[in-house]
Amino acid sequence: MNRISLTSNLPETTLGLYIRDLRLKRRIPLRKFAEKLDKLSKNSAEGEYARTTSFSPGFLSDIENGRRYPSEQVLEMIAEILGVTVEELHDNDHRMPTEELQRLHAVNPMFGFAFRRAVNFIKAEKLTPEELLQRLGGEPQTHHNNQDNAPQ
């Protein structure tokens, strides 16, 4: 479910709002959501993580309001409780994937060179996000059927 519109450069939602929408659709109160995350973390194989982490309604409210961002481990638990994939949550996280880019660069330093070339190309061509996605073959889908935005 991609919520990027070609008529706007701004996403229609954020990761936090998307999580809140899913939680409310499933009628899970914030306090109960925190309890479920606590229980899931204690039962997880990440023993040390479970002992050092506690989920409060305030922490989850901060995530939903965009004041905090969940780690990958927390995102996995949120996805499990809400019955969605981590990828679906990632699709609604429109922040720069800096950690992922750094990991790729650490695995192969040529990625750093490739990313720098890509950024320079985007700047030189003055590409919009939509134009970049088109060139990468991943044009965002819209909720409407508009002939003007159809790929040529």
N, CA, C and O atoms as a DFTB+ gen file, in Angstrom:
608 C
 N C O
     1  1       0.851      -1.165       0.000
     2  2       0.000       0.000       0.000
     3  2       0.902       1.235       0.000
     4  3       1.464       1.584       1.039
     5  1       1.044       1.877      -1.103
     6  2       1.892       3.047      -1.219
     7  2       1.032       4.290      -1.179
     8  3       0.081       4.414      -1.951
     9  1       1.357       5.217      -0.282
    10  2       0.522       6.393      -0.098
    11  2       1.170       7.663      -0.631
    12  3       0.821       8.754      -0.180
    13  1       2.092       7.560      -1.567
    14  2       2.704       8.740      -2.154
    15  2       1.863       9.165      -3.336
    16  3       1.490       8.340      -4.171
    17  1       1.564      10.442      -3.409
    18  2       0.769      10.956      -4.509
    19  2       1.664      11.694      -5.479
    20  3       2.546      12.449      -5.067
    21  1       1.442      11.480      -6.776
    22  2       2.234      12.185      -7.781
    23  2       1.895      13.663      -7.839
    24  3       2.663      14.450      -8.393
    25  1       0.757      14.055      -7.276
    26  2       0.364      15.455      -7.324
    27  2       0.952      16.247      -6.168
    28  3       0.749      17.458      -6.082
    29  1       1.668      15.590      -5.290
    30  2       2.240      16.264      -4.135
    31  2       3.599      15.654      -3.824
    32  3       3.801      14.454      -4.012
    33  1       4.520      16.465      -3.355
    34  2       5.823      15.954      -2.956
    35  2       5.816      15.445      -1.525
    36  3       6.806      14.873      -1.066
    37  1       4.707      15.645      -0.809
    38  2       4.632      15.226       0.580
    39  2       3.830      13.942       0.724
    40  3       2.772      13.801       0.110
    41  1       4.323      13.001       1.530
    42  2       3.552      11.782       1.783
    43  2       2.254      12.135       2.506
    44  3       2.175      13.159       3.186
    45  1       1.250      11.293       2.357
    46  2      -0.031      11.528       3.010
    47  2      -0.015      11.116       4.469
    48  3      -0.899      11.512       5.229
    49  1       0.971      10.329       4.878
    50  2       1.021       9.860       6.251
    51  2       2.479       9.739       6.682
    52  3       3.397       9.875       5.872
    53  1       2.669       9.484       7.950
    54  2       3.998       9.214       8.498
    55  2       3.965       7.814       9.098
    56  3       2.899       7.216       9.247
    57  1       5.122       7.308       9.434
    58  2       5.183       5.994      10.061
    59  2       4.346       5.975      11.335
    60  3       3.553       5.057      11.546
    61  1       4.518       6.971      12.172
    62  2       3.785       7.013      13.439
    63  2       2.280       7.065      13.255
    64  3       1.538       6.353      13.932
    65  1       1.832       7.913      12.333
    66  2       0.390       8.000      12.081
    67  2      -0.147       6.712      11.488
    68  3      -1.271       6.307      11.783
    69  1       0.654       6.068      10.654
    70  2       0.239       4.799      10.072
    71  2       0.084       3.732      11.158
    72  3      -0.880       2.967      11.152
    73  1       1.042       3.689      12.093
    74  2       0.966       2.750      13.209
    75  2      -0.285       3.045      14.033
    76  3      -1.017       2.126      14.400
    77  1      -0.535       4.329      14.328
    78  2      -1.722       4.701      15.097
    79  2      -2.998       4.259      14.367
    80  3      -3.904       3.698      14.984
    81  1      -3.068       4.513      13.053
    82  2      -4.251       4.119      12.283
    83  2      -4.484       2.612      12.379
    84  3      -5.611       2.164      12.591
    85  1      -3.410       1.835      12.220
    86  2      -3.541       0.378      12.309
    87  2      -3.996      -0.049      13.701
    88  3      -4.863      -0.912      13.841
    89  1      -3.410       0.558      14.721
    90  2      -3.774       0.221      16.106
    91  2      -5.245       0.530      16.373
    92  3      -5.957      -0.277      16.971
    93  1      -5.692       1.699      15.929
    94  2      -7.086       2.087      16.151
    95  2      -8.050       1.211      15.359
    96  3      -9.129       0.878      15.848
    97  1      -7.666       0.832      14.132
    98  2      -8.519      -0.062      13.333
    99  2      -8.696      -1.405      14.033
   100  3      -9.744      -2.041      13.918
   101  1      -7.673      -1.829      14.753
   102  2      -7.741      -3.112      15.466
   103  2      -8.275      -2.936      16.883
   104  3      -8.341      -3.888      17.661
   105  1      -8.655      -1.695      17.204
   106  2      -9.260      -1.354      18.506
   107  2      -8.377      -1.776      19.678
   108  3      -8.843      -2.370      20.650
   109  1      -7.098      -1.454      19.560
   110  2      -6.145      -1.746      20.632
   111  2      -5.834      -0.431      21.340
   112  3      -5.206       0.452      20.755
   113  1      -6.267      -0.291      22.597
   114  2      -5.923       0.929      23.338
   115  2      -4.398       1.035      23.512
   116  3      -3.699       0.022      23.530
   117  1      -3.904       2.242      23.635
   118  2      -2.462       2.477      23.733
   119  2      -1.841       1.697      24.893
   120  3      -0.769       1.112      24.746
   121  1      -2.511       1.689      26.040
   122  2      -1.983       0.970      27.210
   123  2      -1.892      -0.537      26.918
   124  3      -0.910      -1.183      27.285
   125  1      -2.903      -1.083      26.268
   126  2      -2.903      -2.515      25.919
   127  2      -1.808      -2.818      24.884
   128  3      -1.165      -3.866      24.934
   129  1      -1.612      -1.885      23.950
   130  2      -0.557      -2.025      22.948
   131  2       0.802      -2.106      23.640
   132  3       1.634      -2.944      23.291
   133  1       1.022      -1.229      24.625
   134  2       2.277      -1.240      25.385
   135  2       2.451      -2.576      26.108
   136  3       3.548      -3.134      26.128
   137  1       1.375      -3.086      26.699
   138  2       1.444      -4.370      27.405
   139  2       1.789      -5.506      26.451
   140  3       2.597      -6.375      26.776
   141  1       1.171      -5.495      25.270
   142  2       1.449      -6.541      24.276
   143  2       2.907      -6.498      23.829
   144  3       3.546      -7.540      23.682
   145  1       3.433      -5.289      23.614
   146  2       4.840      -5.156      23.216
   147  2       5.767      -5.629      24.326
   148  3       6.759      -6.311      24.065
   149  1       5.443      -5.265      25.568
   150  2       6.241      -5.715      26.713
   151  2       6.286      -7.241      26.772
   152  3       7.353      -7.837      26.920
   153  1       5.117      -7.860      26.654
   154  2       5.031      -9.323      26.726
   155  2       5.800      -9.968      25.575
   156  3       6.533     -10.936      25.776
   157  1       5.629      -9.427      24.372
   158  2       6.321      -9.978      23.208
   159  2       7.834      -9.834      23.361
   160  3       8.577     -10.753      23.015
   161  1       8.296      -8.704      23.870
   162  2       9.745      -8.502      24.029
   163  2      10.316      -9.450      25.079
   164  3      11.443      -9.924      24.936
   165  1       9.562      -9.724      26.115
   166  2      10.030     -10.638      27.168
   167  2      10.089     -12.080      26.662
   168  3      10.901     -12.874      27.137
   169  1       9.224     -12.417      25.696
   170  2       9.192     -13.775      25.138
   171  2      10.125     -13.945      23.950
   172  3      10.289     -15.054      23.440
   173  1      10.735     -12.855      23.509
   174  2      11.577     -12.937      22.320
   175  2      12.908     -13.609      22.633
   176  3      13.285     -13.769      23.794
   177  1      13.603     -13.993      21.583
   178  2      14.917     -14.625      21.727
   179  2      15.981     -13.612      22.106
   180  3      17.087     -13.988      22.494
   181  1      15.658     -12.332      21.997
   182  2      16.615     -11.265      22.321
   183  2      16.615     -11.042      23.830
   184  3      16.133     -10.011      24.300
   185  1      17.141     -11.976      24.581
   186  2      17.099     -11.943      26.036
   187  2      17.578     -10.645      26.652
   188  3      16.871     -10.068      27.478
   189  1      18.750     -10.167      26.279
   190  2      19.297      -8.930      26.839
   191  2      18.411      -7.742      26.484
   192  3      18.168      -6.869      27.318
   193  1      17.936      -7.712      25.256
   194  2      17.065      -6.626      24.800
   195  2      15.786      -6.603      25.639
   196  3      15.325      -5.539      26.052
   197  1      15.219      -7.782      25.887
   198  2      13.974      -7.870      26.642
   199  2      14.156      -7.399      28.083
   200  3      13.244      -6.799      28.652
   201  1      15.296      -7.658      28.669
   202  2      15.524      -7.252      30.055
   203  2      15.738      -5.754      30.191
   204  3      15.471      -5.188      31.251
   205  1      16.211      -5.107      29.146
   206  2      16.543      -3.679      29.260
   207  2      15.479      -2.767      28.666
   208  3      15.598      -1.545      28.756
   209  1      14.445      -3.336      28.061
   210  2      13.450      -2.524      27.381
   211  2      12.097      -2.692      28.034
   212  3      11.662      -3.803      28.338
   213  1      11.436      -1.555      28.245
   214  2      10.075      -1.568      28.737
   215  2       9.287      -0.595      27.880
   216  3       9.767       0.490      27.553
   217  1       8.096      -0.981      27.527
   218  2       7.283      -0.147      26.655
   219  2       6.197       0.527      27.478
   220  3       5.404      -0.137      28.146
   221  1       6.170       1.840      27.423
   222  2       5.141       2.591      28.123
   223  2       4.210       3.212      27.100
   224  3       4.593       3.398      25.944
   225  1       2.990       3.535      27.511
   226  2       2.096       4.254      26.595
   227  2       2.724       5.561      26.115
   228  3       2.509       5.959      24.970
   229  1       3.490       6.232      26.962
   230  2       4.150       7.483      26.572
   231  2       5.165       7.273      25.465
   232  3       5.249       8.070      24.531
   233  1       5.938       6.196      25.569
   234  2       6.914       5.862      24.527
   235  2       6.211       5.620      23.195
   236  3       6.640       6.123      22.157
   237  1       5.127       4.847      23.234
   238  2       4.384       4.549      22.012
   239  2       3.686       5.786      21.462
   240  3       3.584       5.957      20.247
   241  1       3.211       6.639      22.347
   242  2       2.617       7.901      21.901
   243  2       3.659       8.750      21.180
   244  3       3.361       9.387      20.169
   245  1       4.890       8.755      21.710
   246  2       5.975       9.491      21.042
   247  2       6.234       8.936      19.644
   248  3       6.491       9.705      18.718
   249  1       6.171       7.623      19.474
   250  2       6.350       7.018      18.151
   251  2       5.221       7.455      17.234
   252  3       5.459       7.882      16.104
   253  1       3.992       7.348      17.721
   254  2       2.842       7.694      16.896
   255  2       2.814       9.169      16.518
   256  3       2.292       9.534      15.464
   257  1       3.373      10.011      17.371
   258  2       3.396      11.454      17.095
   259  2       4.689      11.931      16.435
   260  3       4.902      13.132      16.269
   261  1       5.552      10.982      16.059
   262  2       6.760      11.321      15.327
   263  2       7.876      11.932      16.153
   264  3       8.819      12.493      15.594
   265  1       7.789      11.834      17.467
   266  2       8.856      12.369      18.323
   267  2       9.966      11.346      18.552
   268  3      11.073      11.705      18.956
   269  1       9.669      10.072      18.294
   270  2      10.642       8.985      18.397
   271  2      10.425       8.046      17.225
   272  3       9.349       8.004      16.630
   273  1      11.466       7.296      16.908
   274  2      11.372       6.304      15.839
   275  2      11.802       4.961      16.399
   276  3      12.828       4.863      17.072
   277  1      11.022       3.932      16.125
   278  2      11.352       2.619      16.679
   279  2      12.567       2.000      16.002
   280  3      12.817       2.210      14.815
   281  1      13.317       1.229      16.793
   282  2      14.426       0.461      16.233
   283  2      13.841      -0.630      15.348
   284  3      12.630      -0.852      15.334
   285  1      14.699      -1.295      14.625
   286  2      14.244      -2.379      13.744
   287  2      13.590      -3.495      14.567
   288  3      12.586      -4.069      14.146
   289  1      14.157      -3.801      15.737
   290  2      13.578      -4.849      16.594
   291  2      12.178      -4.459      17.070
   292  3      11.264      -5.283      17.064
   293  1      12.017      -3.214      17.476
   294  2      10.711      -2.748      17.945
   295  2       9.728      -2.716      16.774
   296  3       8.560      -3.069      16.933
   297  1      10.193      -2.300      15.616
   298  2       9.340      -2.269      14.429
   299  2       8.831      -3.667      14.089
   300  3       7.675      -3.832      13.700
   301  1       9.694      -4.673      14.234
   302  2       9.295      -6.054      13.975
   303  2       8.197      -6.503      14.939
   304  3       7.248      -7.178      14.540
   305  1       8.335      -6.121      16.210
   306  2       7.316      -6.494      17.196
   307  2       6.010      -5.744      16.932
   308  3       4.931      -6.326      17.045
   309  1       6.096      -4.466      16.583
   310  2       4.899      -3.684      16.259
   311  2       4.173      -4.321      15.078
   312  3       2.950      -4.461      15.094
   313  1       4.935      -4.708      14.054
   314  2       4.343      -5.338      12.869
   315  2       3.620      -6.626      13.259
   316  3       2.510      -6.889      12.796
   317  1       4.251      -7.415      14.102
   318  2       3.640      -8.689      14.518
   319  2       2.320      -8.444      15.245
   320  3       1.323      -9.105      14.957
   321  1       2.309      -7.517      16.165
   322  2       1.092      -7.237      16.938
   323  2      -0.008      -6.661      16.047
   324  3      -1.183      -6.980      16.227
   325  1       0.368      -5.817      15.092
   326  2      -0.630      -5.185      14.233
   327  2      -1.012      -6.043      13.024
   328  3      -1.915      -5.686      12.268
   329  1      -0.326      -7.169      12.845
   330  2      -0.679      -8.094      11.766
   331  2      -0.301      -7.599      10.384
   332  3      -1.008      -7.852       9.409
   333  1       0.824      -6.890      10.304
   334  2       1.327      -6.413       9.012
   335  2       2.781      -6.830       8.878
   336  3       3.380      -7.334       9.827
   337  1       3.338      -6.621       7.710
   338  2       4.752      -6.935       7.509
   339  2       5.601      -5.723       7.887
   340  3       5.127      -4.587       7.887
   341  1       6.839      -5.986       8.202
   342  2       7.785      -4.897       8.471
   343  2       7.933      -4.043       7.216
   344  3       8.084      -2.824       7.303
   345  1       7.890      -4.682       6.054
   346  2       8.011      -3.943       4.791
   347  2       6.885      -2.928       4.635
   348  3       7.102      -1.820       4.146
   349  1       5.682      -3.313       5.054
   350  2       4.554      -2.378       4.975
   351  2       4.804      -1.167       5.870
   352  3       4.489      -0.039       5.492
   353  1       5.362      -1.398       7.041
   354  2       5.699      -0.273       7.926
   355  2       6.803       0.573       7.294
   356  3       6.742       1.802       7.325
   357  1       7.808      -0.085       6.721
   358  2       8.887       0.655       6.053
   359  2       8.364       1.497       4.896
   360  3       8.864       2.594       4.647
   361  1       7.357       0.984       4.187
   362  2       6.776       1.733       3.068
   363  2       6.157       3.050       3.523
   364  3       5.989       3.971       2.724
   365  1       5.822       3.136       4.798
   366  2       5.216       4.354       5.337
   367  2       6.200       5.158       6.186
   368  3       5.809       6.107       6.866
   369  1       7.460       4.778       6.145
   370  2       8.515       5.509       6.847
   371  2       9.293       6.284       5.796
   372  3      10.084       5.706       5.050
   373  1       9.072       7.581       5.737
   374  2       9.629       8.397       4.668
   375  2      10.903       9.140       5.069
   376  3      11.321      10.089       4.407
   377  1      11.508       8.686       6.169
   378  2      12.791       9.274       6.554
   379  2      13.903       8.691       5.687
   380  3      13.745       7.635       5.075
   381  1      15.030       9.401       5.648
   382  2      16.203       8.900       4.923
   383  2      16.661       7.586       5.555
   384  3      16.787       7.514       6.778
   385  1      16.910       6.561       4.767
   386  2      17.364       5.277       5.320
   387  2      18.875       5.285       5.575
   388  3      19.605       4.459       5.027
   389  1      19.341       6.221       6.407
   390  2      20.788       6.400       6.590
   391  2      21.478       5.162       7.144
   392  3      22.579       4.822       6.713
   393  1      20.840       4.486       8.098
   394  2      21.476       3.284       8.659
   395  2      21.650       2.210       7.591
   396  3      22.685       1.546       7.529
   397  1      20.636       2.045       6.755
   398  2      20.732       1.043       5.686
   399  2      21.828       1.417       4.693
   400  3      22.587       0.556       4.247
   401  1      21.908       2.695       4.349
   402  2      22.944       3.146       3.418
   403  2      24.332       2.933       4.024
   404  3      25.260       2.522       3.328
   405  1      24.469       3.210       5.308
   406  2      25.758       3.010       5.972
   407  2      26.141       1.534       6.002
   408  3      27.307       1.189       5.813
   409  1      25.157       0.658       6.241
   410  2      25.448      -0.784       6.251
   411  2      25.898      -1.257       4.870
   412  3      26.850      -2.026       4.748
   413  1      25.202      -0.787       3.830
   414  2      25.602      -1.168       2.473
   415  2      27.024      -0.693       2.178
   416  3      27.821      -1.427       1.593
   417  1      27.331       0.520       2.581
   418  2      28.664       1.074       2.363
   419  2      29.712       0.279       3.129
   420  3      30.816       0.066       2.628
   421  1      29.375      -0.161       4.340
   422  2      30.315      -0.943       5.142
   423  2      30.603      -2.289       4.484
   424  3      31.731      -2.780       4.530
   425  1      29.581      -2.882       3.873
   426  2      29.742      -4.173       3.201
   427  2      30.579      -4.015       1.932
   428  3      31.422      -4.858       1.624
   429  1      30.335      -2.919       1.196
   430  2      31.060      -2.685      -0.045
   431  2      31.235      -1.178      -0.237
   432  3      30.276      -0.485      -0.579
   433  1      32.444      -0.665      -0.019
   434  2      32.682       0.779      -0.124
   435  2      32.317       1.379      -1.487
   436  3      32.141       2.593      -1.591
   437  1      32.201       0.558      -2.521
   438  2      31.795       1.079      -3.825
   439  2      30.375       1.650      -3.779
   440  3      30.016       2.486      -4.608
   441  1      29.559       1.198      -2.802
   442  2      28.233       1.778      -2.672
   443  2      28.338       3.272      -2.342
   444  3      27.528       4.071      -2.814
   445  1      29.325       3.643      -1.541
   446  2      29.523       5.065      -1.228
   447  2      29.758       5.868      -2.493
   448  3      29.185       6.943      -2.668
   449  1      30.592       5.354      -3.365
   450  2      30.857       6.001      -4.643
   451  2      29.575       6.086      -5.475
   452  3      29.266       7.131      -6.048
   453  1      28.835       4.977      -5.535
   454  2      27.597       4.934      -6.320
   455  2      26.557       5.902      -5.759
   456  3      25.888       6.601      -6.520
   457  1      26.416       5.947      -4.424
   458  2      25.442       6.857      -3.816
   459  2      25.812       8.311      -4.090
   460  3      24.943       9.132      -4.385
   461  1      27.098       8.627      -3.992
   462  2      27.544       9.998      -4.256
   463  2      27.244      10.372      -5.699
   464  3      26.767      11.476      -5.965
   465  1      27.520       9.463      -6.640
   466  2      27.220       9.729      -8.055
   467  2      25.721       9.934      -8.259
   468  3      25.309      10.807      -9.023
   469  1      24.912       9.135      -7.579
   470  2      23.456       9.264      -7.696
   471  2      22.990      10.622      -7.187
   472  3      22.162      11.273      -7.826
   473  1      23.512      11.053      -6.047
   474  2      23.137      12.360      -5.494
   475  2      23.561      13.470      -6.448
   476  3      22.790      14.394      -6.707
   477  1      24.769      13.387      -6.967
   478  2      25.235      14.411      -7.918
   479  2      24.358      14.444      -9.170
   480  3      24.061      15.518      -9.693
   481  1      23.948      13.275      -9.645
   482  2      23.087      13.197     -10.822
   483  2      21.722      13.832     -10.531
   484  3      21.199      14.589     -11.349
   485  1      21.157      13.523      -9.380
   486  2      19.856      14.090      -8.994
   487  2      19.938      15.610      -8.936
   488  3      19.043      16.303      -9.419
   489  1      21.014      16.129      -8.343
   490  2      21.194      17.583      -8.250
   491  2      21.371      18.205      -9.628
   492  3      20.747      19.218      -9.943
   493  1      22.221      17.600     -10.446
   494  2      22.518      18.165     -11.776
   495  2      21.279      18.165     -12.665
   496  3      21.046      19.121     -13.405
   497  1      20.495      17.112     -12.597
   498  2      19.296      16.991     -13.433
   499  2      18.077      17.658     -12.795
   500  3      17.021      17.777     -13.416
   501  1      18.245      18.091     -11.542
   502  2      17.139      18.701     -10.783
   503  2      15.904      17.798     -10.793
   504  3      14.788      18.242     -11.062
   505  1      16.137      16.519     -10.493
   506  2      15.062      15.538     -10.511
   507  2      14.156      15.688      -9.296
   508  3      14.617      15.941      -8.183
   509  1      12.873      15.529      -9.531
   510  2      11.925      15.452      -8.421
   511  2      11.928      14.008      -7.924
   512  3      12.406      13.117      -8.627
   513  1      11.407      13.765      -6.733
   514  2      11.326      12.378      -6.260
   515  2      10.548      11.485      -7.233
   516  3      10.906      10.326      -7.439
   517  1       9.480      12.033      -7.832
   518  2       8.687      11.251      -8.771
   519  2       9.499      10.887     -10.013
   520  3       9.411       9.762     -10.505
   521  1      10.285      11.831     -10.517
   522  2      11.114      11.557     -11.695
   523  2      12.179      10.512     -11.376
   524  3      12.465       9.639     -12.196
   525  1      12.762      10.604     -10.189
   526  2      13.761       9.616      -9.786
   527  2      13.136       8.229      -9.716
   528  3      13.706       7.259     -10.216
   529  1      11.962       8.137      -9.092
   530  2      11.288       6.840      -8.999
   531  2      10.948       6.292     -10.377
   532  3      11.074       5.091     -10.615
   533  1      10.523       7.154     -11.278
   534  2      10.241       6.706     -12.647
   535  2      11.493       6.121     -13.279
   536  3      11.439       5.053     -13.889
   537  1      12.616       6.806     -13.140
   538  2      13.864       6.331     -13.745
   539  2      14.350       5.034     -13.119
   540  3      15.004       4.225     -13.777
   541  1      14.031       4.842     -11.851
   542  2      14.422       3.611     -11.175
   543  2      13.436       2.480     -11.443
   544  3      13.651       1.344     -11.021
   545  1      12.360       2.798     -12.143
   546  2      11.368       1.778     -12.466
   547  2      10.406       1.512     -11.337
   548  3       9.746       0.473     -11.320
   549  1      10.311       2.429     -10.391
   550  2       9.404       2.232      -9.259
   551  2       8.497       3.417      -9.071
   552  3       8.389       3.952      -7.967
   553  1       7.833       3.840     -10.148
   554  2       6.943       4.992     -10.060
   555  2       5.881       4.737      -9.006
   556  3       5.255       3.677      -9.001
   557  1       5.671       5.700      -8.111
   558  2       4.650       5.498      -7.083
   559  2       3.263       5.377      -7.694
   560  3       2.953       6.012      -8.702
   561  1       2.441       4.554      -7.068
   562  2       1.061       4.402      -7.511
   563  2       0.217       5.454      -6.827
   564  3       0.509       5.861      -5.702
   565  1      -0.814       5.887      -7.496
   566  2      -1.722       6.870      -6.908
   567  2      -3.043       6.199      -6.610
   568  3      -3.332       5.106      -7.097
   569  1      -3.841       6.877      -5.798
   570  2      -5.157       6.360      -5.450
   571  2      -6.176       6.655      -6.538
   572  3      -7.303       6.164      -6.472
   573  1      -5.805       7.444      -7.536
   574  2      -6.747       7.798      -8.590
   575  2      -6.185       7.371      -9.937
   576  3      -5.001       7.056     -10.051
   577  1      -7.014       7.361     -10.927
   578  2      -6.601       6.959     -12.261
   579  2      -6.479       8.210     -13.107
   580  3      -7.477       8.674     -13.659
   581  1      -5.295       8.763     -13.224
   582  2      -5.100      10.014     -13.934
   583  2      -4.244       9.755     -15.164
   584  3      -3.091       9.338     -15.050
   585  1      -4.804      10.001     -16.331
   586  2      -4.089       9.750     -17.579
   587  2      -2.816      10.591     -17.693
   588  3      -1.837      10.147     -18.292
   589  1      -2.818      11.805     -17.123
   590  2      -1.652      12.686     -17.221
   591  2      -0.441      12.110     -16.515
   592  3       0.691      12.423     -16.883
   593  1      -0.656      11.267     -15.502
   594  2       0.450      10.723     -14.721
   595  2       0.838       9.323     -15.161
   596  3       1.706       8.704     -14.547
   597  1       0.215       8.817     -16.208
   598  2       0.531       7.470     -16.683
   599  2       1.918       7.443     -17.306
   600  3       2.302       8.386     -17.998
   601  1       2.695       6.348     -17.065
   602  2       4.028       6.264     -17.653
   603  2       3.942       6.257     -19.181
   604  3       3.019       5.685     -19.761
   605  1       4.896       6.886     -19.801
   606  2       4.918       6.980     -21.271
   607  2       5.668       5.803     -21.845
   608  3       5.802       5.692     -23.064
